[in-house]
Amino acid sequence: MTTTVEAIYEQGKLVLPQPLSLPEHTHVRVTIESDLPLDAEQDSPELEAELLKAANGPFASYSAEALRDACEKVIKAKRG
């Protein structure tokens, strides 16, 4: 089952506007999407990992090395 819900991050917890119809102690997978801008200093390791994973996929048009180089250029540009 896949469901998308909005939540607010408050005091270290995600707060949902209403309860979910799941049994207690059900394990779920959470994907975080935020409107905050990318912080190259903090977010680049995760971003690089996702780009490299995509680069190694069956539909990748760029090599892992090319994507790694592109990531490094973006990080350098953000740092100034």
VEXTOR-507221 format. One record per residue (C-alpha): residue in one letter; x negated, y, z negated. Coordinates in steps of 0.02 Angstrom, whole numbers, padded with zeros to 5 digits, always signed. Layout:
REM residues N
AXYZ ...
This chain:
REM residues 80
M+00000+00000+00000 T-00063+00174+00043 T+00009+00332-00035 T-00055+00510-00029 V-00019+00621-00179 E-00077+00794-00231 A-00163+00815-00399 I-00244+00952-00502 Y-00413+00929-00585 E-00398+00987-00766 Q-00519+00958-00909 G-00608+00815-00822 K-00450+00723-00768 L-00341+00715-00614 V-00164+00765-00662 L-00023+00706-00549 P+00137+00809-00534 Q+00243+00654-00566 P+00212+00473-00617 L+00172+00342-00486 S+00281+00189-00466 L+00141+00067-00509 P+00128-00059-00650 E+00018-00008-00797 H-00169-00046-00776 T-00155-00061-00586 H-00324-00027-00506 V-00321+00103-00367 R-00449+00183-00251 V-00456+00373-00253 T-00524+00481-00111 I-00555+00663-00155 E-00521+00799-00026 S-00548+00977-00082 D-00534+01149-00003 L-00699+01198-00086 P-00841+01237+00035 L-00983+01113+00055 D-01129+01145-00064 A-01283+01080+00028 E-01383+01068-00134 Q-01255+00956-00220 D-01158+00871-00082 S-01292+00830+00045 P-01340+00657-00021 E-01161+00595-00008 L-01134+00682+00157 E-01293+00609+00229 A-01243+00435+00170 E-01073+00449+00256 L-01150+00515+00416 L-01278+00376+00419 K-01144+00246+00388 A-01047+00318+00536 A-01205+00320+00641 N-01229+00135+00616 G-01049+00097+00665 P-00997+00017+00829 F-00935+00181+00907 A-01083+00290+00859 S-01153+00400+00997 Y-01302+00462+00895 S-01442+00363+00818 A-01465+00361+00629 E-01628+00457+00653 A-01540+00593+00755 L-01406+00615+00623 R-01536+00617+00484 D-01630+00755+00577 A-01468+00852+00601 C-01429+00838+00415 E-01601+00901+00368 K-01582+01051+00485 V-01413+01096+00407 I-01482+01082+00231 K-01634+01190+00276 A-01521+01320+00357 K-01407+01326+00203 R-01556+01350+00088 G-01616+01497+00192 
